[in-house]
Amino acid sequence: MFQVIWLKIVDFLYLLKDVLDLTSPWRVVVLVLDIAIVALMAYYVIKILKQTRAKQIVKGILLFALLIIIAKIFNMVILNFILTNFITYGVILLIVVFQPEIRNVFEKLGRSKLVGVFDMDDNIMVKHSISEIVKAVEIMSLKKIGALIVIEKNTKISEVLKEGVGLSAKVSSELIQNIFMPRTPLHDGAIVIDRAEILAAKCILPLASEVSVPKNLGTRHRAAVGITEISDALVIVVSEETGIISLAENGKLRRELNGDKLKEILLTKLDRTKSAINLKNIVKK
């Protein structure tokens, strides 16, 4: 039995050698280069997909492909007929529906730098933004000024931004406080921050169900939890009634934070260098 399995493995390796055309050292070099280019392309595509909710569609496509394989293996004639015929029109449908996302992918690939992942200047700006956000939150907490601050991570919330007032302004404590000052034009709704830039203000967020949020909390907290249920954003809430600082993430709310604790959490979640160190520690363990 073992000998038969070993012979099949050997036959497969010889077949693989013929398919890959490994007839000379030069062909081996070309194969390594080929694999490296494909891996780099896959990395960038996955990285860009993670910045949109299109990744859920990708999961659906993978499930669809699995169903096709199952239908062919077990000779499910009707299911196989429906799925294979749907592919012809499904690809066209996906291109039409996701035209903006596809355009954004190619735009980002054109603008991206290979060394961008390791850009230390970006982390310096993020740390400065975190300091400015925490400073503003502490002051608004003392003055009991209600605030709702959304910090984007990987998943972009373009639908929310469309409903708000575009700013494209540098993050500063003074600007954040002015936006949420009562009776000013932009104080209602949330502001959305992308690393070192305030993208928009007066944004309307989807509300979480009343079950997800304690009944004694208001609309701001429901909105904070609601947007984190459909994205990986971090949302800071300052209560207008009590001045209590809260942080929403992954559909959950952390209450009664002080400035130091909030800053510590934000640095851990948003600082890429710290994330890399934490990942190395996990791998070591």
PyRosetta script that sets phi, psi and omega in degrees:
from pyrosetta import init, pose_from_sequence

init()
pose = pose_from_sequence("MFQVIWLKIVDFLYLLKDVLDLTSPWRVVVLVLDIAIVALMAYYVIKILKQTRAKQIVKGILLFALLIIIAKIFNMVILNFILTNFITYGVILLIVVFQPEIRNVFEKLGRSKLVGVFDMDDNIMVKHSISEIVKAVEIMSLKKIGALIVIEKNTKISEVLKEGVGLSAKVSSELIQNIFMPRTPLHDGAIVIDRAEILAAKCILPLASEVSVPKNLGTRHRAAVGITEISDALVIVVSEETGIISLAENGKLRRELNGDKLKEILLTKLDRTKSAINLKNIVKK")
pose.set_psi(1, -47.3)
pose.set_omega(1, 179.7)
pose.set_phi(2, -62.7)
pose.set_psi(2, -38.7)
pose.set_omega(2, -179.0)
pose.set_phi(3, -64.9)
pose.set_psi(3, -39.1)
pose.set_omega(3, 179.1)
pose.set_phi(4, -63.8)
pose.set_psi(4, -44.1)
pose.set_omega(4, 179.1)
pose.set_phi(5, -62.7)
pose.set_psi(5, -42.7)
pose.set_omega(5, 179.9)
pose.set_phi(6, -62.6)
pose.set_psi(6, -41.4)
pose.set_omega(6, 178.5)
pose.set_phi(7, -62.8)
pose.set_psi(7, -38.5)
pose.set_omega(7, 178.6)
pose.set_phi(8, -66.6)
pose.set_psi(8, -38.2)
pose.set_omega(8, 178.3)
pose.set_phi(9, -64.6)
pose.set_psi(9, -43.5)
pose.set_omega(9, 178.9)
pose.set_phi(10, -62.2)
pose.set_psi(10, -44.6)
pose.set_omega(10, 178.2)
pose.set_phi(11, -60.0)
pose.set_psi(11, -40.8)
pose.set_omega(11, 179.9)
pose.set_phi(12, -64.8)
pose.set_psi(12, -39.9)
pose.set_omega(12, 179.9)
pose.set_phi(13, -65.4)
pose.set_psi(13, -39.7)
pose.set_omega(13, 176.9)
pose.set_phi(14, -65.4)
pose.set_psi(14, -39.8)
pose.set_omega(14, 177.9)
pose.set_phi(15, -63.7)
pose.set_psi(15, -42.3)
pose.set_omega(15, 178.8)
pose.set_phi(16, -62.7)
pose.set_psi(16, -39.5)
pose.set_omega(16, 178.3)
pose.set_phi(17, -61.2)
pose.set_psi(17, -42.1)
pose.set_omega(17, 179.8)
pose.set_phi(18, -67.9)
pose.set_psi(18, -41.2)
pose.set_omega(18, -179.2)
pose.set_phi(19, -64.2)
pose.set_psi(19, -43.1)
pose.set_omega(19, -178.2)
pose.set_phi(20, -80.8)
pose.set_psi(20, -7.5)
pose.set_omega(20, 177.5)
pose.set_phi(21, 57.5)
pose.set_psi(21, 53.0)
pose.set_omega(21, -179.7)
pose.set_phi(22, -89.1)
pose.set_psi(22, 65.3)
pose.set_omega(22, -175.1)
pose.set_phi(23, -96.6)
pose.set_psi(23, -7.9)
pose.set_omega(23, -178.9)
pose.set_phi(24, -155.7)
pose.set_psi(24, 161.2)
pose.set_omega(24, 177.0)
pose.set_phi(25, -57.3)
pose.set_psi(25, -34.7)
pose.set_omega(25, 178.9)
pose.set_phi(26, -62.3)
pose.set_psi(26, -39.7)
pose.set_omega(26, 178.7)
pose.set_phi(27, -65.6)
pose.set_psi(27, -32.7)
pose.set_omega(27, 176.6)
pose.set_phi(28, -65.4)
pose.set_psi(28, -42.8)
pose.set_omega(28, 177.5)
pose.set_phi(29, -61.6)
pose.set_psi(29, -43.6)
pose.set_omega(29, 179.1)
pose.set_phi(30, -62.5)
pose.set_psi(30, -40.2)
pose.set_omega(30, 179.3)
pose.set_phi(31, -63.3)
pose.set_psi(31, -44.3)
pose.set_omega(31, 178.5)
pose.set_phi(32, -61.0)
pose.set_psi(32, -43.7)
pose.set_omega(32, 178.3)
pose.set_phi(33, -63.1)
pose.set_psi(33, -40.7)
pose.set_omega(33, 178.7)
pose.set_phi(34, -59.7)
pose.set_psi(34, -48.0)
pose.set_omega(34, -179.8)
pose.set_phi(35, -63.2)
pose.set_psi(35, -41.4)
pose.set_omega(35, -179.2)
pose.set_phi(36, -62.5)
pose.set_psi(36, -42.9)
pose.set_omega(36, 179.9)
pose.set_phi(37, -65.3)
pose.set_psi(37, -43.8)
pose.set_omega(37, 179.4)
pose.set_phi(38, -63.3)
pose.set_psi(38, -42.0)
pose.set_omega(38, 179.6)
pose.set_phi(39, -64.3)
pose.set_psi(39, -40.9)
pose.set_omega(39, 179.0)
pose.set_phi(40, -64.5)
pose.set_psi(40, -42.4)
pose.set_omega(40, 177.3)
pose.set_phi(41, -62.0)
pose.set_psi(41, -44.0)
pose.set_omega(41, 179.8)
pose.set_phi(42, -62.5)
pose.set_psi(42, -40.4)
pose.set_omega(42, 179.5)
pose.set_phi(43, -60.5)
pose.set_psi(43, -46.6)
pose.set_omega(43, -177.9)
pose.set_phi(44, -69.3)
pose.set_psi(44, -38.2)
pose.set_omega(44, 178.2)
pose.set_phi(45, -63.9)
pose.set_psi(45, -44.8)
pose.set_omega(45, 179.2)
pose.set_phi(46, -63.9)
pose.set_psi(46, -41.4)
pose.set_omega(46, -179.8)
pose.set_phi(47, -61.6)
pose.set_psi(47, -41.5)
pose.set_omega(47, -179.9)
pose.set_phi(48, -72.5)
pose.set_psi(48, -39.2)
pose.set_omega(48, 179.0)
pose.set_phi(49, -62.1)
pose.set_psi(49, -34.7)
pose.set_omega(49, -179.7)
pose.set_phi(50, -66.0)
pose.set_psi(50, -18.2)
pose.set_omega(50, -179.5)
pose.set_phi(51, -87.1)
pose.set_psi(51, 0.1)
pose.set_omega(51, 178.1)
pose.set_phi(52, -132.7)
pose.set_psi(52, 167.5)
pose.set_omega(52, 176.2)
pose.set_phi(53, -82.7)
pose.set_psi(53, 7.1)
pose.set_omega(53, 177.2)
pose.set_phi(54, -66.2)
pose.set_psi(54, -17.4)
pose.set_omega(54, 179.7)
pose.set_phi(55, -62.1)
pose.set_psi(55, -28.3)
pose.set_omega(55, 175.9)
pose.set_phi(56, -66.2)
pose.set_psi(56, -35.8)
pose.set_omega(56, 177.9)
pose.set_phi(57, -67.4)
pose.set_psi(57, -38.6)
pose.set_omega(57, 178.5)
pose.set_phi(58, -60.5)
pose.set_psi(58, -41.0)
pose.set_omega(58, 177.0)
pose.set_phi(59, -60.5)
pose.set_psi(59, -40.3)
pose.set_omega(59, 178.6)
pose.set_phi(60, -64.0)
pose.set_psi(60, -39.6)
pose.set_omega(60, 179.3)
pose.set_phi(61, -65.3)
pose.set_psi(61, -41.4)
pose.set_omega(61, 178.5)
pose.set_phi(62, -63.2)
pose.set_psi(62, -39.6)
pose.set_omega(62, 176.7)
pose.set_phi(63, -64.7)
pose.set_psi(63, -39.8)
pose.set_omega(63, 178.2)
pose.set_phi(64, -60.8)
pose.set_psi(64, -44.2)
pose.set_omega(64, 179.8)
pose.set_phi(65, -64.6)
pose.set_psi(65, -38.1)
pose.set_omega(65, 178.0)
pose.set_phi(66, -62.8)
pose.set_psi(66, -40.3)
pose.set_omega(66, 178.3)
pose.set_phi(67, -63.1)
pose.set_psi(67, -38.0)
pose.set_omega(67, 178.5)
pose.set_phi(68, -63.5)
pose.set_psi(68, -43.9)
pose.set_omega(68, 179.4)
pose.set_phi(69, -61.7)
pose.set_psi(69, -44.9)
pose.set_omega(69, 179.1)
pose.set_phi(70, -61.8)
pose.set_psi(70, -42.3)
pose.set_omega(70, -179.7)
pose.set_phi(71, -62.3)
pose.set_psi(71, -37.9)
pose.set_omega(71, -180.0)
pose.set_phi(72, -73.5)
pose.set_psi(72, -40.2)
pose.set_omega(72, -178.6)
pose.set_phi(73, -63.0)
pose.set_psi(73, -44.3)
pose.set_omega(73, -176.5)
pose.set_phi(74, -96.1)
pose.set_psi(74, 9.4)
pose.set_omega(74, 176.5)
pose.set_phi(75, 53.9)
pose.set_psi(75, 47.0)
pose.set_omega(75, 175.7)
pose.set_phi(76, -82.6)
pose.set_psi(76, 94.1)
pose.set_omega(76, -168.4)
pose.set_phi(77, -61.3)
pose.set_psi(77, -48.7)
pose.set_omega(77, -175.4)
pose.set_phi(78, -66.5)
pose.set_psi(78, -48.5)
pose.set_omega(78, -179.7)
pose.set_phi(79, -61.9)
pose.set_psi(79, -42.3)
pose.set_omega(79, 179.3)
pose.set_phi(80, -62.7)
pose.set_psi(80, -40.9)
pose.set_omega(80, 179.4)
pose.set_phi(81, -62.8)
pose.set_psi(81, -45.2)
pose.set_omega(81, -178.3)
pose.set_phi(82, -65.7)
pose.set_psi(82, -46.3)
pose.set_omega(82, -175.3)
pose.set_phi(83, -68.3)
pose.set_psi(83, -45.2)
pose.set_omega(83, -178.2)
pose.set_phi(84, -65.9)
pose.set_psi(84, -35.7)
pose.set_omega(84, 178.0)
pose.set_phi(85, -73.9)
pose.set_psi(85, -30.7)
pose.set_omega(85, 179.2)
pose.set_phi(86, -68.1)
pose.set_psi(86, -29.9)
pose.set_omega(86, -178.9)
pose.set_phi(87, -57.6)
pose.set_psi(87, -40.8)
pose.set_omega(87, -177.1)
pose.set_phi(88, -57.1)
pose.set_psi(88, -45.4)
pose.set_omega(88, -178.4)
pose.set_phi(89, -90.1)
pose.set_psi(89, -24.5)
pose.set_omega(89, -178.7)
pose.set_phi(90, -65.2)
pose.set_psi(90, -38.4)
pose.set_omega(90, 179.3)
pose.set_phi(91, -63.1)
pose.set_psi(91, -44.5)
pose.set_omega(91, 178.9)
pose.set_phi(92, -63.3)
pose.set_psi(92, -41.2)
pose.set_omega(92, 179.5)
pose.set_phi(93, -62.1)
pose.set_psi(93, -43.7)
pose.set_omega(93, 179.7)
pose.set_phi(94, -62.9)
pose.set_psi(94, -39.9)
pose.set_omega(94, 179.6)
pose.set_phi(95, -64.0)
pose.set_psi(95, -40.8)
pose.set_omega(95, -179.8)
pose.set_phi(96, -68.6)
pose.set_psi(96, -46.7)
pose.set_omega(96, -176.7)
pose.set_phi(97, -66.5)
pose.set_psi(97, -40.7)
pose.set_omega(97, -175.0)
pose.set_phi(98, -104.0)
pose.set_psi(98, 29.4)
pose.set_omega(98, 178.2)
pose.set_phi(99, -57.5)
pose.set_psi(99, -45.6)
pose.set_omega(99, 178.5)
pose.set_phi(100, -61.3)
pose.set_psi(100, -42.0)
pose.set_omega(100, -179.5)
pose.set_phi(101, -64.7)
pose.set_psi(101, -41.1)
pose.set_omega(101, 179.5)
pose.set_phi(102, -63.8)
pose.set_psi(102, -41.0)
pose.set_omega(102, 178.1)
pose.set_phi(103, -63.1)
pose.set_psi(103, -42.1)
pose.set_omega(103, 179.3)
pose.set_phi(104, -63.9)
pose.set_psi(104, -37.2)
pose.set_omega(104, 178.7)
pose.set_phi(105, -58.6)
pose.set_psi(105, -48.2)
pose.set_omega(105, -178.6)
pose.set_phi(106, -69.4)
pose.set_psi(106, -34.4)
pose.set_omega(106, 176.1)
pose.set_phi(107, -63.7)
pose.set_psi(107, -43.8)
pose.set_omega(107, -179.3)
pose.set_phi(108, -68.1)
pose.set_psi(108, -37.2)
pose.set_omega(108, 176.7)
pose.set_phi(109, -63.6)
pose.set_psi(109, -36.4)
pose.set_omega(109, 179.0)
pose.set_phi(110, -70.0)
pose.set_psi(110, -33.3)
pose.set_omega(110, -177.5)
pose.set_phi(111, -90.0)
pose.set_psi(111, -19.4)
pose.set_omega(111, -170.3)
pose.set_phi(112, -71.8)
pose.set_psi(112, 153.4)
pose.set_omega(112, 175.8)
pose.set_phi(113, -114.9)
pose.set_psi(113, 142.4)
pose.set_omega(113, -179.3)
pose.set_phi(114, -63.8)
pose.set_psi(114, -27.9)
pose.set_omega(114, -178.5)
pose.set_phi(115, -94.0)
pose.set_psi(115, 4.8)
pose.set_omega(115, -175.7)
pose.set_phi(116, -62.0)
pose.set_psi(116, -30.3)
pose.set_omega(116, -178.2)
pose.set_phi(117, -64.2)
pose.set_psi(117, -29.3)
pose.set_omega(117, -175.4)
pose.set_phi(118, -105.7)
pose.set_psi(118, 21.8)
pose.set_omega(118, -177.2)
pose.set_phi(119, -73.8)
pose.set_psi(119, 110.8)
pose.set_omega(119, -177.1)
pose.set_phi(120, -74.1)
pose.set_psi(120, -30.0)
pose.set_omega(120, 179.8)
pose.set_phi(121, -60.2)
pose.set_psi(121, -35.5)
pose.set_omega(121, 179.1)
pose.set_phi(122, -61.4)
pose.set_psi(122, -42.6)
pose.set_omega(122, 179.4)
pose.set_phi(123, -66.7)
pose.set_psi(123, -34.5)
pose.set_omega(123, 176.8)
pose.set_phi(124, -63.3)
pose.set_psi(124, -43.0)
pose.set_omega(124, 179.0)
pose.set_phi(125, -65.2)
pose.set_psi(125, -38.3)
pose.set_omega(125, 179.5)
pose.set_phi(126, -64.1)
pose.set_psi(126, -44.1)
pose.set_omega(126, 179.0)
pose.set_phi(127, -61.6)
pose.set_psi(127, -39.6)
pose.set_omega(127, 177.7)
pose.set_phi(128, -64.6)
pose.set_psi(128, -42.4)
pose.set_omega(128, 179.3)
pose.set_phi(129, -62.4)
pose.set_psi(129, -41.5)
pose.set_omega(129, 178.9)
pose.set_phi(130, -61.1)
pose.set_psi(130, -42.9)
pose.set_omega(130, 178.8)
pose.set_phi(131, -61.1)
pose.set_psi(131, -42.2)
pose.set_omega(131, -179.8)
pose.set_phi(132, -67.5)
pose.set_psi(132, -40.6)
pose.set_omega(132, 179.4)
pose.set_phi(133, -63.4)
pose.set_psi(133, -48.3)
pose.set_omega(133, -178.0)
pose.set_phi(134, -63.4)
pose.set_psi(134, -40.0)
pose.set_omega(134, 178.2)
pose.set_phi(135, -60.1)
pose.set_psi(135, -46.3)
pose.set_omega(135, 179.6)
pose.set_phi(136, -63.8)
pose.set_psi(136, -42.4)
pose.set_omega(136, -178.4)
pose.set_phi(137, -63.4)
pose.set_psi(137, -42.3)
pose.set_omega(137, 179.8)
pose.set_phi(138, -62.5)
pose.set_psi(138, -42.1)
pose.set_omega(138, -180.0)
pose.set_phi(139, -68.0)
pose.set_psi(139, -43.8)
pose.set_omega(139, 179.9)
pose.set_phi(140, -66.3)
pose.set_psi(140, -32.5)
pose.set_omega(140, 176.9)
pose.set_phi(141, -64.4)
pose.set_psi(141, -43.8)
pose.set_omega(141, 179.1)
pose.set_phi(142, -64.4)
pose.set_psi(142, -38.2)
pose.set_omega(142, -178.4)
pose.set_phi(143, -87.0)
pose.set_psi(143, -3.4)
pose.set_omega(143, -177.2)
pose.set_phi(144, 55.7)
pose.set_psi(144, 51.1)
pose.set_omega(144, 174.5)
pose.set_phi(145, -100.8)
pose.set_psi(145, 119.0)
pose.set_omega(145, -178.5)
pose.set_phi(146, -65.6)
pose.set_psi(146, 139.8)
pose.set_omega(146, -178.9)
pose.set_phi(147, -149.5)
pose.set_psi(147, 151.9)
pose.set_omega(147, 179.2)
pose.set_phi(148, -141.1)
pose.set_psi(148, 108.8)
pose.set_omega(148, -173.0)
pose.set_phi(149, -120.0)
pose.set_psi(149, 116.9)
pose.set_omega(149, 179.2)
pose.set_phi(150, -100.5)
pose.set_psi(150, 126.9)
pose.set_omega(150, 177.4)
pose.set_phi(151, -113.4)
pose.set_psi(151, 112.8)
pose.set_omega(151, -179.7)
pose.set_phi(152, -68.9)
pose.set_psi(152, 146.7)
pose.set_omega(152, 172.3)
pose.set_phi(153, -117.0)
pose.set_psi(153, -103.3)
pose.set_omega(153, -179.6)
pose.set_phi(154, -91.2)
pose.set_psi(154, -46.2)
pose.set_omega(154, -178.9)
pose.set_phi(155, -75.8)
pose.set_psi(155, 120.1)
pose.set_omega(155, 179.0)
pose.set_phi(156, -84.2)
pose.set_psi(156, 138.7)
pose.set_omega(156, -176.1)
pose.set_phi(157, -110.8)
pose.set_psi(157, 62.6)
pose.set_omega(157, -175.4)
pose.set_phi(158, -62.5)
pose.set_psi(158, -31.5)
pose.set_omega(158, -180.0)
pose.set_phi(159, -63.7)
pose.set_psi(159, -38.1)
pose.set_omega(159, 178.7)
pose.set_phi(160, -68.6)
pose.set_psi(160, -40.4)
pose.set_omega(160, -178.6)
pose.set_phi(161, -63.7)
pose.set_psi(161, -35.4)
pose.set_omega(161, -178.7)
pose.set_phi(162, -62.0)
pose.set_psi(162, -31.8)
pose.set_omega(162, -177.8)
pose.set_phi(163, -83.1)
pose.set_psi(163, -12.6)
pose.set_omega(163, -177.0)
pose.set_phi(164, -94.5)
pose.set_psi(164, -172.3)
pose.set_omega(164, 177.4)
pose.set_phi(165, -103.0)
pose.set_psi(165, 116.0)
pose.set_omega(165, -176.9)
pose.set_phi(166, -65.3)
pose.set_psi(166, 136.5)
pose.set_omega(166, 180.0)
pose.set_phi(167, -121.2)
pose.set_psi(167, -49.4)
pose.set_omega(167, -175.1)
pose.set_phi(168, 51.1)
pose.set_psi(168, 52.2)
pose.set_omega(168, -176.8)
pose.set_phi(169, -114.3)
pose.set_psi(169, 152.6)
pose.set_omega(169, 177.4)
pose.set_phi(170, -67.9)
pose.set_psi(170, 140.7)
pose.set_omega(170, -179.9)
pose.set_phi(171, -68.0)
pose.set_psi(171, 125.6)
pose.set_omega(171, 174.9)
pose.set_phi(172, -147.5)
pose.set_psi(172, 147.5)
pose.set_omega(172, -179.2)
pose.set_phi(173, -59.6)
pose.set_psi(173, -42.7)
pose.set_omega(173, -177.2)
pose.set_phi(174, -63.6)
pose.set_psi(174, -42.6)
pose.set_omega(174, -178.8)
pose.set_phi(175, -66.5)
pose.set_psi(175, -42.7)
pose.set_omega(175, 179.4)
pose.set_phi(176, -60.6)
pose.set_psi(176, -43.8)
pose.set_omega(176, 179.1)
pose.set_phi(177, -63.6)
pose.set_psi(177, -40.5)
pose.set_omega(177, 179.8)
pose.set_phi(178, -65.1)
pose.set_psi(178, -37.5)
pose.set_omega(178, -179.8)
pose.set_phi(179, -62.7)
pose.set_psi(179, -42.0)
pose.set_omega(179, -175.1)
pose.set_phi(180, -92.2)
pose.set_psi(180, 4.8)
pose.set_omega(180, 176.3)
pose.set_phi(181, -61.3)
pose.set_psi(181, 128.6)
pose.set_omega(181, -178.5)
pose.set_phi(182, -53.8)
pose.set_psi(182, 144.4)
pose.set_omega(182, 177.3)
pose.set_phi(183, 67.4)
pose.set_psi(183, 15.8)
pose.set_omega(183, 171.0)
pose.set_phi(184, -93.5)
pose.set_psi(184, 157.2)
pose.set_omega(184, -173.0)
pose.set_phi(185, -59.3)
pose.set_psi(185, -28.2)
pose.set_omega(185, -173.1)
pose.set_phi(186, -106.3)
pose.set_psi(186, 5.1)
pose.set_omega(186, -170.4)
pose.set_phi(187, -71.7)
pose.set_psi(187, -24.9)
pose.set_omega(187, 177.5)
pose.set_phi(188, -75.0)
pose.set_psi(188, 144.6)
pose.set_omega(188, 178.0)
pose.set_phi(189, 87.2)
pose.set_psi(189, -162.8)
pose.set_omega(189, -174.9)
pose.set_phi(190, -116.1)
pose.set_psi(190, 158.0)
pose.set_omega(190, 167.4)
pose.set_phi(191, -103.0)
pose.set_psi(191, 149.1)
pose.set_omega(191, 179.5)
pose.set_phi(192, -117.3)
pose.set_psi(192, 126.2)
pose.set_omega(192, -178.4)
pose.set_phi(193, -115.9)
pose.set_psi(193, 133.0)
pose.set_omega(193, 174.0)
pose.set_phi(194, -115.7)
pose.set_psi(194, 98.8)
pose.set_omega(194, 179.9)
pose.set_phi(195, 57.8)
pose.set_psi(195, -89.8)
pose.set_omega(195, -175.1)
pose.set_phi(196, -114.6)
pose.set_psi(196, 18.7)
pose.set_omega(196, -174.2)
pose.set_phi(197, -138.8)
pose.set_psi(197, 134.6)
pose.set_omega(197, 171.5)
pose.set_phi(198, -84.8)
pose.set_psi(198, 109.9)
pose.set_omega(198, -175.3)
pose.set_phi(199, -76.5)
pose.set_psi(199, -43.5)
pose.set_omega(199, -175.0)
pose.set_phi(200, -158.9)
pose.set_psi(200, 160.8)
pose.set_omega(200, 175.4)
pose.set_phi(201, -129.2)
pose.set_psi(201, 171.9)
pose.set_omega(201, -179.8)
pose.set_phi(202, 58.1)
pose.set_psi(202, 37.6)
pose.set_omega(202, -179.5)
pose.set_phi(203, -87.1)
pose.set_psi(203, 138.4)
pose.set_omega(203, 178.5)
pose.set_phi(204, -96.6)
pose.set_psi(204, 124.6)
pose.set_omega(204, -178.0)
pose.set_phi(205, -102.4)
pose.set_psi(205, 150.0)
pose.set_omega(205, 174.8)
pose.set_phi(206, -67.8)
pose.set_psi(206, 141.8)
pose.set_omega(206, -176.8)
pose.set_phi(207, -90.0)
pose.set_psi(207, 141.0)
pose.set_omega(207, 173.6)
pose.set_phi(208, -76.3)
pose.set_psi(208, 161.4)
pose.set_omega(208, 177.7)
pose.set_phi(209, -68.6)
pose.set_psi(209, 157.2)
pose.set_omega(209, -179.1)
pose.set_phi(210, -64.5)
pose.set_psi(210, -22.1)
pose.set_omega(210, 179.0)
pose.set_phi(211, -69.5)
pose.set_psi(211, -33.8)
pose.set_omega(211, -175.8)
pose.set_phi(212, -74.1)
pose.set_psi(212, -24.2)
pose.set_omega(212, -174.4)
pose.set_phi(213, -123.4)
pose.set_psi(213, 134.9)
pose.set_omega(213, 177.2)
pose.set_phi(214, -53.1)
pose.set_psi(214, 144.1)
pose.set_omega(214, -174.7)
pose.set_phi(215, -65.4)
pose.set_psi(215, -22.0)
pose.set_omega(215, -178.5)
pose.set_phi(216, -79.5)
pose.set_psi(216, -4.6)
pose.set_omega(216, 178.6)
pose.set_phi(217, -98.9)
pose.set_psi(217, 152.5)
pose.set_omega(217, -172.7)
pose.set_phi(218, -95.1)
pose.set_psi(218, -162.5)
pose.set_omega(218, -174.5)
pose.set_phi(219, -64.5)
pose.set_psi(219, -37.3)
pose.set_omega(219, -179.8)
pose.set_phi(220, -57.1)
pose.set_psi(220, -45.4)
pose.set_omega(220, -178.4)
pose.set_phi(221, -68.5)
pose.set_psi(221, -37.5)
pose.set_omega(221, 177.2)
pose.set_phi(222, -64.7)
pose.set_psi(222, -38.9)
pose.set_omega(222, 178.2)
pose.set_phi(223, -66.9)
pose.set_psi(223, -40.2)
pose.set_omega(223, 179.5)
pose.set_phi(224, -61.4)
pose.set_psi(224, -46.9)
pose.set_omega(224, 179.4)
pose.set_phi(225, -67.8)
pose.set_psi(225, -37.6)
pose.set_omega(225, -177.4)
pose.set_phi(226, -59.9)
pose.set_psi(226, -45.5)
pose.set_omega(226, -177.8)
pose.set_phi(227, -71.1)
pose.set_psi(227, -28.4)
pose.set_omega(227, 179.1)
pose.set_phi(228, -78.2)
pose.set_psi(228, -11.7)
pose.set_omega(228, 176.0)
pose.set_phi(229, -78.2)
pose.set_psi(229, -21.1)
pose.set_omega(229, -178.1)
pose.set_phi(230, -117.3)
pose.set_psi(230, 5.1)
pose.set_omega(230, 177.7)
pose.set_phi(231, -152.5)
pose.set_psi(231, 174.1)
pose.set_omega(231, 178.3)
pose.set_phi(232, -99.4)
pose.set_psi(232, 21.5)
pose.set_omega(232, -178.6)
pose.set_phi(233, -67.3)
pose.set_psi(233, 156.7)
pose.set_omega(233, 169.8)
pose.set_phi(234, -104.1)
pose.set_psi(234, 136.5)
pose.set_omega(234, -177.6)
pose.set_phi(235, -128.6)
pose.set_psi(235, 124.2)
pose.set_omega(235, 178.3)
pose.set_phi(236, -98.6)
pose.set_psi(236, 133.6)
pose.set_omega(236, 178.9)
pose.set_phi(237, -123.5)
pose.set_psi(237, 132.5)
pose.set_omega(237, 170.7)
pose.set_phi(238, -113.5)
pose.set_psi(238, 121.7)
pose.set_omega(238, -178.0)
pose.set_phi(239, -73.7)
pose.set_psi(239, 132.2)
pose.set_omega(239, 178.6)
pose.set_phi(240, -73.7)
pose.set_psi(240, -28.5)
pose.set_omega(240, -177.7)
pose.set_phi(241, -81.5)
pose.set_psi(241, -42.6)
pose.set_omega(241, -173.1)
pose.set_phi(242, -114.0)
pose.set_psi(242, -17.7)
pose.set_omega(242, -176.0)
pose.set_phi(243, 78.6)
pose.set_psi(243, 4.9)
pose.set_omega(243, -178.7)
pose.set_phi(244, -68.5)
pose.set_psi(244, 137.4)
pose.set_omega(244, 178.9)
pose.set_phi(245, -95.5)
pose.set_psi(245, 129.8)
pose.set_omega(245, 178.7)
pose.set_phi(246, -128.4)
pose.set_psi(246, 158.7)
pose.set_omega(246, 177.5)
pose.set_phi(247, -133.4)
pose.set_psi(247, 126.7)
pose.set_omega(247, 178.4)
pose.set_phi(248, -105.0)
pose.set_psi(248, 137.5)
pose.set_omega(248, 177.5)
pose.set_phi(249, -157.3)
pose.set_psi(249, 134.8)
pose.set_omega(249, 178.2)
pose.set_phi(250, 52.7)
pose.set_psi(250, 39.2)
pose.set_omega(250, 177.1)
pose.set_phi(251, 76.7)
pose.set_psi(251, 9.9)
pose.set_omega(251, 180.0)
pose.set_phi(252, -122.7)
pose.set_psi(252, 152.5)
pose.set_omega(252, -175.0)
pose.set_phi(253, -118.0)
pose.set_psi(253, 128.0)
pose.set_omega(253, 174.6)
pose.set_phi(254, -106.5)
pose.set_psi(254, 124.8)
pose.set_omega(254, -171.7)
pose.set_phi(255, -107.0)
pose.set_psi(255, 162.7)
pose.set_omega(255, 172.3)
pose.set_phi(256, 54.4)
pose.set_psi(256, 54.1)
pose.set_omega(256, 175.3)
pose.set_phi(257, -92.2)
pose.set_psi(257, 149.2)
pose.set_omega(257, 170.1)
pose.set_phi(258, -101.5)
pose.set_psi(258, 176.3)
pose.set_omega(258, -175.7)
pose.set_phi(259, -60.9)
pose.set_psi(259, -42.8)
pose.set_omega(259, -178.4)
pose.set_phi(260, -63.6)
pose.set_psi(260, -44.5)
pose.set_omega(260, -179.7)
pose.set_phi(261, -66.2)
pose.set_psi(261, -40.8)
pose.set_omega(261, 178.8)
pose.set_phi(262, -62.0)
pose.set_psi(262, -44.5)
pose.set_omega(262, -179.9)
pose.set_phi(263, -63.0)
pose.set_psi(263, -41.7)
pose.set_omega(263, 178.9)
pose.set_phi(264, -60.2)
pose.set_psi(264, -44.2)
pose.set_omega(264, -179.9)
pose.set_phi(265, -64.9)
pose.set_psi(265, -46.4)
pose.set_omega(265, -178.2)
pose.set_phi(266, -63.0)
pose.set_psi(266, -41.2)
pose.set_omega(266, 178.3)
pose.set_phi(267, -62.8)
pose.set_psi(267, -40.7)
pose.set_omega(267, 179.6)
pose.set_phi(268, -65.5)
pose.set_psi(268, -40.4)
pose.set_omega(268, -175.1)
pose.set_phi(269, -81.0)
pose.set_psi(269, -29.7)
pose.set_omega(269, -170.3)
pose.set_phi(270, -111.2)
pose.set_psi(270, -21.0)
pose.set_omega(270, -178.6)
pose.set_phi(271, -79.0)
pose.set_psi(271, 115.2)
pose.set_omega(271, -176.2)
pose.set_phi(272, -66.1)
pose.set_psi(272, -35.1)
pose.set_omega(272, -179.3)
pose.set_phi(273, -65.7)
pose.set_psi(273, -39.8)
pose.set_omega(273, 178.3)
pose.set_phi(274, -68.2)
pose.set_psi(274, -37.8)
pose.set_omega(274, 179.0)
pose.set_phi(275, -62.2)
pose.set_psi(275, -39.6)
pose.set_omega(275, 179.6)
pose.set_phi(276, -65.7)
pose.set_psi(276, -40.5)
pose.set_omega(276, 178.9)
pose.set_phi(277, -64.5)
pose.set_psi(277, -44.4)
pose.set_omega(277, 178.8)
pose.set_phi(278, -60.9)
pose.set_psi(278, -38.6)
pose.set_omega(278, -179.9)
pose.set_phi(279, -65.8)
pose.set_psi(279, -40.3)
pose.set_omega(279, 178.2)
pose.set_phi(280, -63.4)
pose.set_psi(280, -40.6)
pose.set_omega(280, 179.4)
pose.set_phi(281, -63.1)
pose.set_psi(281, -40.0)
pose.set_omega(281, 178.6)
pose.set_phi(282, -63.3)
pose.set_psi(282, -42.6)
pose.set_omega(282, -179.2)
pose.set_phi(283, -63.6)
pose.set_psi(283, -40.5)
pose.set_omega(283, 179.3)
pose.set_phi(284, -62.0)
pose.set_psi(284, -40.8)
pose.set_omega(284, -179.8)
pose.set_phi(285, -66.6)
pose.dump_pdb("model.pdb")
